[in-house]
């Protein structure tokens, strides 16, 4: 501040007052200008920050999948083993007249549960088509870390590779009636299979993505889907190609697998070395019927008739 000592006291006070007022005024002007600049530039800053967040969000995988094969006891079942039962194991099976105890015993021997497909009470055509087929059920747990929502719009079975069943022994328990499950079914005997609804409702048998969709991301809960893979006469490995649309108007595909492996769907052979079928109408000691020894048994004939399509496909 320039020297004011040569001024009188009154002039000095006026001069200092003017200078202070000017300084305060300039500070106010500067503050107002800064505020106006911040207000005017805020949309651009916000847009830039949003673009940066969107760019980071797009770097996240659209969605991931966790896979659990369904281990719940099915209403009816087949157990497949890759070797014949020994005499001691035959006696062990005969001693277990309760179906679930028998299944547990067979699993302890290295057997694998093979399911019947879901019951299609609303679609007689599908019920007939899937008679004699085998099914493997798994749960897909779909999750997205993206902040913006996305929607799965379709699924298709891809990279399907099939081979002859490995089982040498098949043990069958056919319950009275079938069960319908909430979820979808892929018929792997059909090229490019897409999922159909297995629920009990009126849309049973309809294409899943014709009437439904799966929303993920944006803080939404993970999506869960029960999936059945249907096979007939051949065991298969397979994957799912899922198409999606996101909030950025982008489209893409994700291939779903069991970790690094494809999904697996086992089939039972039409003519195993040993075939056992439970017939609860027989005396206790004879309830497990060895069809390989008594092929004329009515239950054994019904099995062969139900598997006729398999035998024809295998050239039998």
ABEGO torsion letter per residue (X at the ends): XBBAAABBAAAAAAAAAAAAAAAAAAAAAAAAAAAAAAAAAAAAAAAAAAAAAAAAAAABBABBBBBBBBABBBABBBBBBABBBBAAAAAAAAABABAAAAAAAAAAAGBBBBBBBBBBAABAAAAAAABGBBBBBBBBBBBBABABBBBBABBBBBGBBBBBBABABBBBBBBBEBBBBBEBBBBAABBGBBBBBABABAABGBBAAAABBBBBEGGBBBBBBBBBBBBBGBBBBBBBBBBBBBAAGBBBBBBBBBEABBBBBBBBBABBABBBBBBAABBAAAABBBAAABAABAAAAAAAAAAAAAAAAAGX
